[in-house]
C-alpha cells in the first residue's frame, strides 16, 4: 500500500515509490506515543488538524475525517510503537474496520492498540479509537516481520 508511511517523530516522507516520485501521505500531523499502561498494549494520540488535506473534499461545507485516515492513524501508531525486535513490520492485511462515530477537524483522538503474536512472524493489532465524544472506530490489522526484522 503505497499511501502508508512510517511516522516516527521526525521521520521524512518516503522519497520515491513504484507509483511516482513521492508517496501520498494521508495525515499531516504527528502521532504522539503515550506511556504504556500494560504489557501488550500501546496507546497513541493524534489531533485532526483543521487544514488536513483530505477535509475540503470530504464533505464540502461539513468536513468529516474519512475512515481510511483512521486506518492510516492506526497503521502509523503500530509502526511508532512496535517492539524494538520487530523493526520493519510490514502491513499484510486490513482484517476489519468498524466506524462507530464521526471525527471532525480539531478532534483529539486516542488509539489503544492490543498486540497479539500469531505465529512467530506475524502480529495482529487490534485498535480502539476514541474522541472526546466517545468511540470513533475499531480497526484490526495484520503485520508480518519484514526482512530487516529479527528472525524467529
Beta strands, then each sheet from edge to edge (+ up, - down):
strand 1: 32-38
strand 2: 41-47
strand 3: 89-99
strand 4: 108-117
strand 5: 122-131
strand 6: 134-145
sheet 1: 1+ 2- 4+ 5- 6+ 3-
end
